[in-house]
Amino acid sequence: MTSGKALHLSAEAFAALARQRLRPEPPQLGDVIARPRGDHENQPQPVPVPDEKRAIPAAVLIGIVPRLEGPTVLLTQRAASLRNHSAQVAFPGGRVDAVDGSPVVTALRETEEEIGLARERIRTLGFLDAYLTGTGYRIVPVVALVEPPFSLNLNHHEVDEAFETPLSFLLDPANHRREGREWKGHFRTYYAMPFEGRYIWGATAGMIRNLYERLAD
């Protein structure tokens, strides 16, 4: 577990704090005012920072859903049949297409393709720093409100399930475990946030941790 104060926010309070604390524009390559976050930060022994310029550009949607019982975060479970990262919990998103023009367009397009969420229900609040993964991606997290009511239509070639997890759980550092496993001959550590049978870990948990740090700063 990690130390820090839990954040218990209404959807309105979250939106106001996000607009204040998050980046108003997507992070650019080589941005001098922010270091890239990523898997390399969590290792017991120093590892080289991945080269941003060589990484595959991608974007994900961190969608906050206002609910009467408290805001939630929209997550997916990737299809078990996928070749890479099968059955893992993830944010909707994917690779940037050349025609997208911005991470927002990528995140909205991929979200619509994966779970059928209409982009008209999504209101962007800001951006986190780029996240570099050990698998060679540079991910821009787009933080947004997802306005109910909405319906989903899952693409089961990519996603087995979509579900919501309470924002208050994810923004409580008492739930941010540090775990590890052997990967490609090296012991790697990462954040994990298990919740009701869902194992939220790796890059997804790392980006949630980054969101917490930015809001709690």
Helices and strands as residue ranges (DSSP letters): H 11-21, E 37-38, G 39-42, G 52-54, E 56-65, E 72-78, E 89-90, E 93-95, H 103-115, G 119-121, E 122-127, E 131-132, E 137-146, E 159-166, H 167-170, G 173-175, E 177-183, E 186-192, H 202-216
